[in-house]
Amino acid sequence: MPEREAAPIKNGVPKGDAAKGAKTFKTKCAQCHTVDAGAGHKQGPNLNGLFGRPAGTADGFSYTKANSSSGITWSAEHLYHYLENPKKYIPGTKMVFAGLKKRGDRGDLIAYLKESTA
């Protein structure tokens, strides 16, 4: 599968506040995901090591063909678009999250994920 480029983002991905992003993760993401190295998967995959990883490749998690053949390598730019509307960005994904419509909320969550998944 060829590498999929992220669409340009006017003014780039917002810098974000990792502390605010941690709160967003806890209320909107933690029921299905973890960021802890070595922790198992939940309903969604463990996000540790997310940045730079091709979509659909976390060991031991059963992904949809849509994810594993998306051509996406996770970056802040891809996450910015994906988190707005996962089912639109990767049609066929089994992620049941409606998305974060506010630009700042996505920036905050990405800032948190950059810190917590490295």
DSSP file (Angstrom, degrees, kcal/mol; ACC not computed):
  #  RESIDUE AA STRUCTURE BP1 BP2  ACC     N-H-->O    O-->H-N    N-H-->O    O-->H-N    TCO  KAPPA ALPHA  PHI   PSI    X-CA   Y-CA   Z-CA
    1    1 A M              0   0    0      0, 0.0     3,-0.1     0, 0.0    69,-0.1   0.000 360.0 360.0 360.0 129.2    0.0    0.0    0.0
    2    2 A P        -     0   0    0      0, 0.0     2,-0.1     0, 0.0     0, 0.0  -0.360 360.0 -93.6 -67.7 150.2    1.4    3.4   -0.9
    3    3 A E        -     0   0    0      1,-0.1     2,-0.5    69,-0.0    69,-0.2  -0.411  38.5-135.9 -62.4 132.5    2.1    5.9    1.9
    4    4 A R        -     0   0    0     67,-3.7    69,-0.4    -2,-0.1     2,-0.3  -0.829  14.5-140.3 -95.0 125.7   -0.9    8.2    2.4
    5    5 A E        -     0   0    0     -2,-0.5     2,-0.3    67,-0.1    67,-0.0  -0.616  18.2-117.9 -83.4 142.9    0.0   11.9    2.8
    6    6 A A        -     0   0    0     -2,-0.3    72,-0.1     1,-0.1     3,-0.1  -0.597  34.1-108.2 -76.7 140.8   -2.0   14.0    5.3
    7    7 A A        -     0   0    0     -2,-0.3    74,-0.1     1,-0.1    -1,-0.1  -0.347  45.2 -89.4 -64.7 149.1   -3.9   16.9    3.9
    8    8 A P        -     0   0    0      0, 0.0     2,-0.5     0, 0.0    -1,-0.1  -0.259  37.5-142.8 -58.8 149.1   -2.5   20.3    4.6
    9    9 A I    >   -     0   0    0     -3,-0.1     3,-2.9     4,-0.0     2,-0.1  -0.971  20.2-118.2-118.8 117.8   -3.7   22.0    7.8
   10   10 A K  T 3  S+     0   0    0     -2,-0.5     0, 0.0     1,-0.3     0, 0.0  -0.355 101.6   0.5 -56.7 125.3   -4.3   25.7    7.7
   11   11 A N  T 3  S-     0   0    0     -2,-0.1    -1,-0.3     2,-0.0     0, 0.0   0.563 119.4 -99.8  67.2  11.3   -1.9   27.2   10.3
   12   12 A G    <   -     0   0    0     -3,-2.9     3,-0.1     2,-0.1    -2,-0.0   0.050  64.4 -33.3  72.9 176.8   -0.7   23.7   11.1
   13   13 A V  S    S-     0   0    0      1,-0.1    64,-0.1     2,-0.1    -2,-0.0  -0.546  77.5-104.8 -67.9 128.7   -1.6   21.4   14.0
   14   14 A P        -     0   0    0      0, 0.0    97,-0.1     0, 0.0    -1,-0.1  -0.277  24.4-122.1 -56.8 141.9   -2.4   23.6   17.1
   15   15 A K        -     0   0    0     -3,-0.1    -2,-0.1    95,-0.1    -3,-0.0   0.899  50.4-166.5 -54.4 -45.8    0.4   23.4   19.6
   16   16 A G        -     0   0    0      1,-0.1     2,-0.5    95,-0.1    92,-0.2   0.235  24.5 -96.4  78.8 159.4   -2.0   22.2   22.3
   17   17 A D     >  -     0   0    0     87,-0.3     4,-2.5     1,-0.1     3,-0.3  -0.964  23.1-156.1-117.7 110.1   -1.8   21.9   26.1
   18   18 A A  H  > S+     0   0    0     -2,-0.5     4,-2.1     1,-0.2     5,-0.1   0.824  93.1  56.8 -60.0 -33.9   -0.8   18.3   27.2
   19   19 A A  H  > S+     0   0    0      2,-0.2     4,-1.4     1,-0.2    -1,-0.2   0.915 110.4  43.8 -65.4 -41.7   -2.5   18.8   30.6
   20   20 A K  H  > S+     0   0    0     -3,-0.3     4,-2.1     1,-0.2    -2,-0.2   0.895 112.0  54.3 -66.5 -39.3   -5.8   19.6   28.9
   21   21 A G  H  X S+     0   0    0     -4,-2.5     4,-2.8    87,-0.4    -2,-0.2   0.848 102.4  57.4 -62.7 -34.3   -5.2   16.7   26.5
   22   22 A A  H  X S+     0   0    0     -4,-2.1     4,-2.4     2,-0.2    -1,-0.2   0.898 107.1  48.4 -62.7 -40.1   -4.7   14.3   29.5
   23   23 A K  H  X S+     0   0    0     -4,-1.4     4,-2.2     2,-0.2     5,-0.2   0.911 111.6  49.3 -66.0 -42.0   -8.2   15.2   30.7
   24   24 A T  H  X>S+     0   0    0     -4,-2.1     4,-2.8     2,-0.2     5,-0.5   0.926 110.9  50.4 -62.0 -44.2   -9.7   14.7   27.3
   25   25 A F  I  X>S+     0   0    0     -4,-2.8     5,-2.9     1,-0.2     4,-2.2   0.929 110.5  49.9 -59.0 -45.5   -7.9   11.3   27.0
   26   26 A K  I  <5S+     0   0    0     -4,-2.4    -1,-0.2     1,-0.2    -2,-0.2   0.888 119.6  35.5 -62.2 -40.5   -9.3   10.3   30.4
   27   27 A T  I  <5S+     0   0    0     -4,-2.2    -1,-0.2    -5,-0.1    -2,-0.2   0.783 133.2  22.0 -87.0 -27.2  -12.9   11.2   29.6
   28   28 A K  I  <5S+     0   0    0     -4,-2.8    -3,-0.2    -5,-0.2    -2,-0.2   0.626 131.8  23.6-116.6 -16.3  -13.1   10.3   25.9
   29   29 A C  I >X<S+     0   0    0     -4,-2.2     3,-2.1    -5,-0.5     4,-2.0   0.728  96.6  77.1-122.2 -34.5  -10.4    7.8   25.1
   30   30 A A  T 34<S+     0   0    0     -5,-2.9    -4,-0.1     1,-0.3    -3,-0.1   0.697  84.8  68.0 -64.4 -20.8   -9.2    5.8   28.2
   31   31 A Q  T 34 S+     0   0    0      1,-0.2    12,-0.4    -5,-0.1    -1,-0.3   0.790 120.2  20.2 -67.5 -23.3  -12.3    3.5   28.2
   32   32 A C  T <4 S+     0   0    0     -3,-2.1    12,-2.5    10,-0.1    10,-0.5   0.596 125.6  44.1-117.4 -16.4  -11.0    2.0   25.0
   33   33 A H     <  -     0   0    0     -4,-2.0     2,-0.3    -8,-0.2    13,-0.2  -0.905  53.2-163.3-131.4 155.9   -7.3    2.8   24.8
   34   34 A T        -     0   0    0     11,-0.4    13,-3.4    -2,-0.3    14,-0.4  -0.916  10.4-160.6-128.4 160.9   -4.2    2.9   27.1
   35   35 A V        +     0   0    0     -2,-0.3     2,-0.3    11,-0.2    14,-0.1   0.343  52.9 119.9-118.2   1.4   -0.9    4.6   26.5
   36   36 A D    >   -     0   0    0      4,-0.1     3,-1.9     1,-0.1    12,-0.2  -0.545  68.9-115.2 -79.4 126.9    1.2    2.5   29.0
   37   37 A A  T 3  S+     0   0    0     -2,-0.3     3,-0.1     1,-0.3    -1,-0.1  -0.343 100.1  12.0 -56.8 132.0    4.2    0.6   27.6
   38   38 A G  T 3  S+     0   0    0      1,-0.3    -1,-0.3    10,-0.1     2,-0.1   0.321  94.9 130.0  83.2  -9.0    3.6   -3.1   27.9
   39   39 A A    <   -     0   0    0     -3,-1.9    -1,-0.3     1,-0.1     7,-0.1  -0.433  60.0-109.8 -74.7 154.3   -0.1   -2.8   28.9
   40   40 A G        -     0   0    0      1,-0.1     2,-0.2    -2,-0.1    -4,-0.1  -0.137  35.9 -90.0 -74.4 175.9   -2.5   -5.0   27.0
   41   41 A H        -     0   0    0     19,-0.1    -1,-0.1     1,-0.1     2,-0.1  -0.492  34.9-164.3 -81.2 156.7   -5.1   -3.8   24.4
   42   42 A K        -     0   0    0      2,-2.3   -10,-0.1   -10,-0.5    -9,-0.1  -0.111  63.9 -50.0-110.7-144.9   -8.6   -2.8   25.4
   43   43 A Q  S    S+     0   0    0    -12,-0.4   -10,-0.1    -2,-0.1   -11,-0.1   0.860 138.2  35.9 -60.5 -33.6  -11.5   -2.4   23.0
   44   44 A G  S    S-     0   0    0    -12,-2.5    -2,-2.3     1,-0.1   -10,-0.1  -0.696 107.7 -82.9-110.9 169.4   -9.0   -0.3   21.0
   45   45 A P        -     0   0    0      0, 0.0   -11,-0.4     0, 0.0     2,-0.2  -0.286  45.8 -96.3 -72.8 156.4   -5.3   -0.8   20.6
   46   46 A N        -     0   0    0    -13,-0.2   -11,-0.2     1,-0.1    -5,-0.1  -0.549  32.0-150.7 -64.8 132.6   -2.6    0.3   23.1
   47   47 A L    >   +     0   0    0    -13,-3.4     3,-1.8    -2,-0.2   -12,-0.2   0.418  51.8 126.8 -92.8   1.6   -1.4    3.7   21.8
   48   48 A N  T 3  S+     0   0    0    -14,-0.4    70,-0.2     1,-0.3    69,-0.1  -0.389  81.6  16.1 -61.0 133.5    2.2    3.4   23.2
   49   49 A G  T 3  S+     0   0    0     68,-3.0    -1,-0.3   -14,-0.1    69,-0.1   0.686  86.0 142.9  77.4  18.3    4.6    4.0   20.3
   50   50 A L    X   +     0   0    0     -3,-1.8     3,-2.1    63,-0.1    24,-0.3   0.909  41.5  83.1 -60.0 -49.2    1.8    5.5   18.1
   51   51 A F  T 3  S+     0   0    0      1,-0.3    24,-0.2    -4,-0.2    23,-0.0  -0.398 105.0  11.9 -68.1 126.4    3.8    8.2   16.3
   52   52 A G  T 3  S+     0   0    0     22,-3.2    -1,-0.3     1,-0.3    -2,-0.1   0.383  99.2 121.6  89.6  -2.3    5.7    6.9   13.3
   53   53 A R    <   -     0   0    0     -3,-2.1    21,-2.5    21,-0.2    -1,-0.3  -0.780  68.6-114.8 -93.9 134.2    3.8    3.5   13.4
   54   54 A P  B >   -A   73   0A   0      0, 0.0     3,-0.8     0, 0.0    19,-0.3  -0.425  42.5 -98.0 -62.8 140.0    1.9    2.4   10.4
   55   55 A A  T 3  S+     0   0    0     17,-3.3    16,-0.2     1,-0.2    15,-0.1  -0.278 105.7  22.9 -58.6 141.6   -1.9    2.3   11.0
   56   56 A G  T 3  S+     0   0    0     -3,-0.1    -1,-0.2    13,-0.1     7,-0.2   0.772  95.2 102.0  76.9  27.3   -3.2   -1.2   11.8
   57   57 A T    <   +     0   0    0     -3,-0.8     2,-0.3     2,-0.1    -2,-0.1   0.350  31.1 128.7-128.3   7.9    0.1   -2.7   13.0
   58   58 A A    >   -     0   0    0      1,-0.1     3,-1.7    -4,-0.1     5,-0.1  -0.523  69.0-107.9 -66.4 125.1    0.1   -2.8   16.8
   59   59 A D  T 3  S+     0   0    0     -2,-0.3    -1,-0.1     1,-0.2     3,-0.1  -0.238  97.1  15.1 -55.9 133.9    1.1   -6.4   17.7
   60   60 A G  T 3  S+     0   0    0      1,-0.2     2,-0.4    -3,-0.1    -1,-0.2   0.471  96.2 113.1  85.4   2.1   -1.7   -8.5   19.1
   61   61 A F    <   -     0   0    0     -3,-1.7     2,-0.9   -15,-0.1    -1,-0.2  -0.908  63.8-132.6-110.6 138.1   -4.6   -6.2   18.1
   62   62 A S        -     0   0    0     -2,-0.4     2,-0.2    -3,-0.1    -5,-0.1  -0.764  32.2-173.4 -91.0 104.9   -7.2   -7.3   15.5
   63   63 A Y        -     0   0    0     -2,-0.9     2,-0.1    -7,-0.2    30,-0.0  -0.534  26.1-107.0 -93.9 159.6   -7.7   -4.4   13.1
   64   64 A T     >  -     0   0    0     -2,-0.2     4,-2.2     1,-0.1     3,-0.3  -0.466  31.5-114.2 -74.7 157.9  -10.1   -3.9   10.2
   65   65 A K  H  > S+     0   0    0      1,-0.2     4,-2.0     2,-0.2    -1,-0.1   0.847 116.9  64.6 -60.1 -33.5   -8.8   -4.2    6.7
   66   66 A A  H  4 S+     0   0    0     26,-0.3    -1,-0.2     2,-0.2    27,-0.1   0.909 107.8  39.5 -57.9 -43.1   -9.6   -0.5    6.4
   67   67 A N  H >4 S+     0   0    0     -3,-0.3     3,-1.5    25,-0.2     5,-0.3   0.952 116.5  47.7 -71.4 -50.2   -7.0    0.4    9.1
   68   68 A S  H 3< S+     0   0    0     -4,-2.2     3,-0.2     1,-0.3    -2,-0.2   0.726 119.3  39.8 -69.6 -20.2   -4.3   -2.0    8.1
   69   69 A S  T 3< S+     0   0    0     -4,-2.0    -1,-0.3    -5,-0.2    -2,-0.2   0.183  84.7 103.2-109.9  16.9   -4.5   -1.0    4.4
   70   70 A S  S <  S-     0   0    0     -3,-1.5    -1,-0.1   -15,-0.1    -2,-0.1   0.735  79.4-134.0 -72.6 -22.7   -5.0    2.7    4.9
   71   71 A G        +     0   0    0     -4,-0.3   -67,-3.7     1,-0.3     2,-0.4   0.579  57.4 141.1  78.9   8.6   -1.4    3.6    4.0
   72   72 A I        -     0   0    0     -5,-0.3   -17,-3.3   -69,-0.2     2,-0.5  -0.700  38.8-166.4 -89.8 133.3   -1.2    5.9    7.0
   73   73 A T  B     -A   54   0A   0    -69,-0.4     5,-0.2    -2,-0.4   -22,-0.1  -0.992  41.8-107.0-110.0 122.2    1.8    6.2    9.2
   74   74 A W        +     0   0    0    -21,-2.5   -22,-3.2    -2,-0.5     2,-0.3  -0.246  55.0 151.8 -63.0 127.0    0.7    8.0   12.3
   75   75 A S     >  -     0   0    0    -24,-0.2     4,-2.7   -23,-0.1     5,-0.2  -0.862  60.9 -97.0-139.0 169.4    1.8   11.6   12.6
   76   76 A A  H  > S+     0   0    0     -2,-0.3     4,-2.3     1,-0.2     5,-0.1   0.886 124.9  52.6 -58.3 -38.0    0.3   14.7   14.3
   77   77 A E  H  > S+     0   0    0      2,-0.2     4,-1.7     1,-0.2    -1,-0.2   0.932 110.4  44.7 -67.6 -46.3   -1.1   15.7   11.0
   78   78 A H  H  > S+     0   0    0     -5,-0.2     4,-2.9     1,-0.2     5,-0.2   0.933 114.5  50.0 -63.0 -43.8   -2.9   12.4   10.3
   79   79 A L  H  X S+     0   0    0     -4,-2.7     4,-3.2     1,-0.2     5,-0.2   0.891 105.0  58.3 -61.4 -38.8   -4.1   12.3   13.9
   80   80 A Y  H  X S+     0   0    0     -4,-2.3     4,-0.7    -5,-0.2    -1,-0.2   0.931 113.9  37.3 -56.4 -47.6   -5.5   15.8   13.6
   81   81 A H  H >X S+     0   0    0     -4,-1.7     4,-1.1     2,-0.2     3,-0.6   0.922 117.7  50.9 -70.5 -44.8   -7.7   14.8   10.7
   82   82 A Y  H >< S+     0   0    0     -4,-2.9     3,-0.5     1,-0.2     7,-0.2   0.917 106.5  53.7 -60.6 -45.6   -8.5   11.4   12.1
   83   83 A L  H 3< S+     0   0    0     -4,-3.2    17,-3.3     1,-0.2    -1,-0.2   0.708 100.5  62.1 -67.6 -18.9   -9.6   12.7   15.5
   84   84 A E  H << S-     0   0    0     -4,-0.7    -1,-0.2    -3,-0.6    -2,-0.2   0.906 134.3 -12.1 -69.9 -40.9  -12.1   15.1   13.9
   85   85 A N    XX  -     0   0    0     -4,-1.1     4,-2.2    -3,-0.5     3,-0.9  -0.550  64.3-171.8-162.7  86.4  -14.1   12.2   12.3
   86   86 A P  H 3> S+     0   0    0      0, 0.0     4,-2.7     0, 0.0     7,-0.2   0.866  87.0  51.8 -54.1 -42.7  -12.5    8.7   12.4
   87   87 A K  H 34 S+     0   0    0     10,-0.4     5,-0.2     1,-0.2     6,-0.2   0.775 112.5  46.5 -70.4 -24.6  -15.1    7.1   10.2
   88   88 A K  H <4 S+     0   0    0     -3,-0.9    -1,-0.2    -6,-0.2    -6,-0.1   0.867 114.2  46.7 -79.8 -38.3  -14.7    9.7    7.5
   89   89 A Y  H  < S+     0   0    0     -4,-2.2    -2,-0.2     1,-0.3    -1,-0.1   0.883 130.2  21.3 -73.8 -38.6  -10.9    9.6    7.6
   90   90 A I  S >< S-     0   0    0     -4,-2.7     3,-2.1    -5,-0.2    -1,-0.3  -0.747  85.4-152.1-127.8  84.3  -10.7    5.8    7.5
   91   91 A P  T 3  S+     0   0    0      0, 0.0    -3,-0.1     0, 0.0     3,-0.1  -0.341  83.2  29.2 -57.0 130.0  -14.0    4.5    6.1
   92   92 A G  T 3  S+     0   0    0      1,-0.3   -26,-0.3    -5,-0.2   -25,-0.2   0.349  83.4 142.3  99.6  -5.0  -14.6    1.0    7.5
   93   93 A T    <   -     0   0    0     -3,-2.1    -1,-0.3    -7,-0.2   -30,-0.0  -0.345  50.1-141.2 -64.1 150.9  -12.7    1.6   10.8
   94   94 A K        +     0   0    0     -3,-0.1     2,-0.3     2,-0.0    -1,-0.1   0.403  62.6 123.0 -93.5   3.1  -14.4   -0.1   13.8
   95   95 A M        -     0   0    0      1,-0.1    -8,-0.1    -9,-0.1    -3,-0.1  -0.508  48.4-161.2 -66.4 125.6  -13.5    2.9   16.1
   96   96 A V        +     0   0    0     -2,-0.3     2,-0.4   -10,-0.1    -1,-0.1   0.177  47.6 122.2 -97.9  17.1  -16.9    4.0   17.5
   97   97 A F        -     0   0    0      1,-0.1   -10,-0.4   -68,-0.0     3,-0.1  -0.665  55.5-148.3 -84.0 130.7  -15.7    7.5   18.5
   98   98 A A        -     0   0    0     -2,-0.4    -1,-0.1     1,-0.2     2,-0.1   0.775  47.0-117.4 -71.5 -26.6  -17.7   10.4   17.0
   99   99 A G        -     0   0    0    -14,-0.2     2,-0.6   -13,-0.1   -15,-0.3  -0.386  17.0 -81.5 115.6 167.4  -14.7   12.7   16.9
  100  100 A L        -     0   0    0    -17,-3.3     6,-0.1     1,-0.1   -15,-0.0  -0.949  34.9-174.2-110.9 110.2  -13.4   16.0   18.4
  101  101 A K        +     0   0    0     -2,-0.6     2,-0.4     4,-0.1    -1,-0.1   0.800  58.6  87.5 -78.2 -29.1  -14.8   18.8   16.3
  102  102 A K  S  > S-     0   0    0      1,-0.1     4,-1.8     2,-0.0     5,-0.2  -0.594  70.1-144.7 -81.0 127.7  -12.9   21.6   18.1
  103  103 A R  H  > S+     0   0    0     -2,-0.4     4,-2.2     1,-0.2    -1,-0.1   0.887  99.9  51.2 -53.0 -46.2   -9.5   22.4   16.7
  104  104 A G  H  > S+     0   0    0      1,-0.2     4,-2.6     2,-0.2   -87,-0.3   0.866 105.7  54.9 -64.6 -37.4   -8.0   23.2   20.1
  105  105 A D  H  > S+     0   0    0      2,-0.2     4,-2.3     1,-0.2    -1,-0.2   0.905 109.5  47.3 -62.9 -40.8   -9.3   19.9   21.7
  106  106 A R  H  X S+     0   0    0     -4,-1.8     4,-2.5     2,-0.2    -2,-0.2   0.904 111.5  50.9 -66.8 -40.5   -7.6   17.9   19.0
  107  107 A G  H  X S+     0   0    0     -4,-2.2     4,-2.3     2,-0.2    -2,-0.2   0.908 110.7  49.0 -61.8 -42.1   -4.4   19.9   19.5
  108  108 A D  H  X S+     0   0    0     -4,-2.6     4,-2.2     2,-0.2   -87,-0.4   0.928 112.1  47.7 -63.0 -45.9   -4.5   19.3   23.2
  109  109 A L  H  X S+     0   0    0     -4,-2.3     4,-2.8     1,-0.2    -2,-0.2   0.903 111.8  49.9 -64.5 -41.0   -5.1   15.6   22.8
  110  110 A I  H  X S+     0   0    0     -4,-2.5     4,-2.5     2,-0.2    -1,-0.2   0.907 108.9  52.6 -64.1 -41.0   -2.2   15.3   20.3
  111  111 A A  H  X S+     0   0    0     -4,-2.3     4,-1.5     2,-0.2    -2,-0.2   0.917 111.9  46.4 -59.8 -42.8    0.1   17.2   22.6
  112  112 A Y  H  X S+     0   0    0     -4,-2.2     4,-3.0   -95,-0.2     5,-0.2   0.934 112.1  49.9 -64.1 -46.4   -0.8   14.7   25.4
  113  113 A L  H  X S+     0   0    0     -4,-2.8     4,-1.9     1,-0.2    -2,-0.2   0.865 105.7  56.7 -64.0 -35.8   -0.3   11.7   23.1
  114  114 A K  H  < S+     0   0    0     -4,-2.5     4,-0.4     1,-0.2    -1,-0.2   0.909 115.9  37.7 -59.8 -40.9    3.1   12.9   21.9
  115  115 A E  H  < S+     0   0    0     -4,-1.5     3,-0.4    -5,-0.2    -2,-0.2   0.903 121.2  42.7 -75.4 -42.7    4.2   13.0   25.6
  116  116 A S  H  < S+     0   0    0     -4,-3.0    -2,-0.2     1,-0.2    -3,-0.2   0.645 115.0  45.1 -87.2 -15.3    2.5    9.9   26.9
  117  117 A T     <        0   0    0     -4,-1.9   -68,-3.0    -5,-0.2    -1,-0.2   0.447 360.0 360.0-107.8  -0.5    3.1    7.5   24.0
  118  118 A A              0   0    0     -4,-0.4    -1,-0.2    -3,-0.4    -2,-0.1   0.496 360.0 360.0 -73.7 360.0    6.8    8.1   23.3
